[in-house]
Amino acid sequence: MFNRALLQSRVAVNVPTRTIAVPLVSATKNTHWGAKFSPVRWYSSSDPTAEEARIHKKLVDAFETQEVRVQDVSGGCGSMYAIHITSPKFNSLTTIKQHQMVNEILKEDIPKWHGLQLRTMKKK
């Protein structure tokens, strides 16, 4: 079946008729075959989409900070976004309250999306 060295560099995946090996992939380390992957903009092009730019502007205006990242992680169709915000407005709030603030600002947009990956941080 598989030898020990092969299992250390790959993950066995059960398929109904056979077992195949899939390489382990890391954003910072090489895979078994030496390919290196960039952790930046996995799912969309290097230029922000119009929707990413609109959401970014809305959040920058609301939180008065330039530390906002918005990325379409749906493959370009605009149904899921990863958002990272660092703001001094979060300093006295719990994570839940921070997320509620962001959800309130994006309340018209969120119902159109399939999902949202939200990360908020306090500015030190």
Buried (B, 14 or more C-beta within 10 A) or exposed (E): EEEEEEEEEBEEEEEEEEEEBEEEEEEEEEBBEEEEEEEEEEEBEEEBBEBBEEBBEBBBEBBEBEBBBBBBBBEEEBEBBBBBBBBEBBEEBEEEEBBEBBEEBBEEBBEEBEEBEBBBEBEE
